[in-house]
Amino acid sequence: MTELSEQSAAIVQQSVADTATRLSKANKNALDFLMGAQKAMLEEIVFAGNEMLERAQTETHLLSEFISKMAGSHSVKDLKTMCGECGQHQIDFIRRDSERLFKHGERMIETTSKLLSNRPEG
């Protein structure tokens, strides 16, 4: 009878140890996920700030270029040519900006995928 109670006590102790191990792993995984999500959010905030600053600088440069060309034009033909060139600069800027944002979107999808794939199954 004492053997049976010792065996059941050993089983209970093993069960408690297994549960503690699983709980510890779950807590570690949750912490890793939260830290990864926080890092991704902070990187996004920094990226958004840099993008806004760069866009403002580019727009200011384009505006000053437009004003200087407008001041330098002496005829309607010059104004028409200048507006065409400035329009082309704007289109090129929008294209580059869109490509940069698309690449950023791809990086974010990859980062999110890595963050979610690090989670254990089950």
Beta strands, then each sheet from edge to edge (+ up, - down):
end
